[in-house]
Amino acid sequence: MPTQIEAQITGNVWKIEKIAGDVVSEGETLIILESMKMEIPVEAPCGGRISEIRVTEGESVEEGHVLAVLD
């Protein structure tokens, strides 16, 4: 079952660390968000393969926005 990874805060996508197709372990940083001049890493909640990255660098996101999907 796919796992959707959502933004926990409102902010901007500062950097995308992984791409679709990458295999990641639990706790690996996937995306870095910037909010209120702080960098907040978004980590994989479990291991798996990234099937989708749904954001681009510089994009503004709201809390709850789906950033990526793991298979």
Backbone as CSV, one residue per row, in Angstrom:
resi,resn,N_x,N_y,N_z,CA_x,CA_y,CA_z,C_x,C_y,C_z
1,MET,0.847,-1.181,0.000,0.000,0.000,0.000,0.898,1.251,0.000
2,PRO,0.667,2.197,-0.907,1.487,3.406,-0.969,1.354,4.257,0.292
3,THR,2.438,4.922,0.629,2.474,5.837,1.770,2.642,7.253,1.243
4,GLN,1.677,8.123,1.537,1.791,9.521,1.133,2.537,10.289,2.213
5,ILE,3.482,11.103,1.784,4.250,11.917,2.716,3.766,13.352,2.574
6,GLU,3.244,13.897,3.663,2.625,15.221,3.639,3.483,16.252,4.354
7,ALA,3.307,17.510,3.947,3.971,18.624,4.626,3.347,18.780,6.010
8,GLN,4.171,18.901,7.011,3.681,19.089,8.375,3.531,20.568,8.732
9,ILE,4.047,21.433,7.830,3.967,22.884,8.038,3.733,23.560,6.695
10,THR,3.327,24.818,6.749,3.240,25.644,5.549,4.625,26.229,5.294
11,GLY,5.074,26.179,4.052,6.394,26.718,3.736,6.703,26.581,2.260
12,ASN,7.975,26.658,1.935,8.451,26.525,0.561,9.354,25.311,0.454
13,VAL,9.289,24.643,-0.703,10.192,23.522,-0.956,11.559,24.128,-1.264
14,TRP,12.493,23.928,-0.354,13.824,24.508,-0.497,14.720,23.607,-1.333
15,LYS,14.690,22.292,-1.061,15.545,21.363,-1.786,14.906,19.986,-1.818
16,ILE,15.009,19.328,-2.973,14.543,17.953,-3.121,15.789,17.076,-3.145
17,GLU,15.901,16.185,-2.153,17.097,15.362,-1.975,17.064,14.058,-2.767
18,LYS,15.886,13.545,-3.091,15.736,12.249,-3.755,14.872,12.410,-4.993
19,ILE,14.885,11.399,-5.875,14.060,11.434,-7.078,13.195,10.179,-7.144
20,ALA,12.172,10.238,-7.985,11.315,9.066,-8.182,12.175,7.903,-8.645
21,GLY,11.927,6.745,-8.050,12.699,5.545,-8.364,13.747,5.220,-7.326
22,ASP,14.156,6.222,-6.527,15.148,5.972,-5.469,14.556,5.063,-4.396
23,VAL,15.390,4.173,-3.869,15.007,3.336,-2.729,15.569,4.021,-1.487
24,VAL,14.706,4.209,-0.480,15.114,4.924,0.731,14.826,4.082,1.973
25,SER,15.537,4.401,3.037,15.337,3.760,4.334,14.559,4.704,5.236
26,GLU,13.927,4.143,6.240,13.222,4.954,7.232,14.170,6.003,7.796
27,GLY,13.703,7.245,7.867,14.490,8.329,8.446,15.343,9.102,7.463
28,GLU,15.469,8.636,6.223,16.253,9.381,5.228,15.524,10.657,4.844
29,THR,16.274,11.739,4.663,15.690,13.007,4.248,15.326,12.941,2.775
30,LEU,14.077,13.289,2.471,13.586,13.293,1.098,13.543,14.699,0.528
31,ILE,13.029,15.607,1.338,12.782,16.986,0.910,13.093,17.897,2.085
32,ILE,13.567,19.098,1.782,13.782,20.094,2.837,12.847,21.262,2.572
33,LEU,12.035,21.572,3.572,11.131,22.716,3.507,11.764,23.892,4.229
34,GLU,11.414,25.095,3.803,11.862,26.318,4.479,10.616,27.035,4.968
35,SER,10.632,27.361,6.253,9.522,28.089,6.843,10.063,28.992,7.936
36,MET,9.704,30.242,7.888,10.144,31.228,8.889,11.670,31.192,9.057
37,LYS,12.379,31.115,7.922,13.842,31.124,7.865,14.486,29.921,8.544
38,MET,13.704,28.848,8.704,14.229,27.601,9.260,14.124,26.520,8.199
39,GLU,15.097,25.624,8.148,15.059,24.489,7.235,14.528,23.274,7.994
40,ILE,13.492,22.658,7.463,12.841,21.531,8.121,12.933,20.308,7.201
41,PRO,13.705,19.279,7.603,13.796,18.083,6.764,12.517,17.255,6.847
42,VAL,12.095,16.730,5.706,10.970,15.805,5.641,11.578,14.434,5.409
43,GLU,11.385,13.539,6.367,12.030,12.230,6.333,11.053,11.137,5.921
44,ALA,11.604,10.064,5.370,10.798,8.895,5.019,10.284,8.245,6.303
45,PRO,8.975,8.043,6.422,8.423,7.418,7.628,8.679,5.906,7.667
46,CYS,9.060,5.347,6.513,9.343,3.921,6.398,10.237,3.729,5.180
47,GLY,10.794,2.560,5.052,11.602,2.263,3.877,10.710,1.975,2.683
48,GLY,11.248,2.173,1.486,10.494,1.866,0.277,11.102,2.547,-0.935
49,ARG,10.383,2.466,-2.033,10.806,3.102,-3.280,9.928,4.317,-3.518
50,ILE,10.543,5.429,-3.883,9.781,6.644,-4.175,9.115,6.467,-5.532
51,SER,7.779,6.466,-5.546,7.068,6.336,-6.817,6.746,7.692,-7.428
52,GLU,6.606,8.715,-6.574,6.287,10.061,-7.072,6.884,11.126,-6.171
53,ILE,7.374,12.189,-6.782,7.673,13.439,-6.086,6.658,14.425,-6.656
54,ARG,5.816,14.981,-5.816,4.703,15.810,-6.296,4.934,17.309,-6.155
55,VAL,6.165,17.712,-5.867,6.473,19.131,-5.717,7.737,19.460,-6.511
56,THR,7.990,20.756,-6.669,9.210,21.222,-7.308,9.901,22.205,-6.366
57,GLU,11.206,22.357,-6.526,11.938,23.317,-5.691,11.371,24.714,-5.916
58,GLY,11.186,25.447,-4.830,10.645,26.795,-4.886,9.133,26.860,-4.732
59,GLU,8.468,25.725,-4.830,7.006,25.684,-4.727,6.554,25.952,-3.289
60,SER,5.484,26.704,-3.145,4.870,26.934,-1.832,3.890,25.810,-1.554
61,VAL,3.915,25.306,-0.312,3.014,24.229,0.074,2.324,24.580,1.390
62,GLU,1.129,24.054,1.536,0.359,24.218,2.772,0.500,22.952,3.602
63,GLU,0.247,23.059,4.885,0.232,21.880,5.749,-0.746,20.859,5.173
64,GLY,-0.323,19.598,5.083,-1.164,18.541,4.553,-0.971,18.275,3.068
65,HIS,-0.241,19.153,2.370,0.038,18.959,0.946,0.869,17.692,0.759
66,VAL,0.500,16.817,-0.170,1.270,15.592,-0.427,2.535,15.968,-1.201
67,LEU,3.688,15.649,-0.604,4.986,15.967,-1.196,5.523,14.831,-2.049
68,ALA,5.331,13.598,-1.576,5.890,12.424,-2.243,5.074,11.199,-1.872
69,VAL,5.273,10.135,-2.656,4.596,8.870,-2.397,5.633,7.762,-2.426
70,LEU,5.593,6.897,-1.398,6.466,5.721,-1.309,5.650,4.475,-1.581
71,ASP,6.254,3.531,-2.304,5.635,2.211,-2.509,6.266,1.231,-1.562
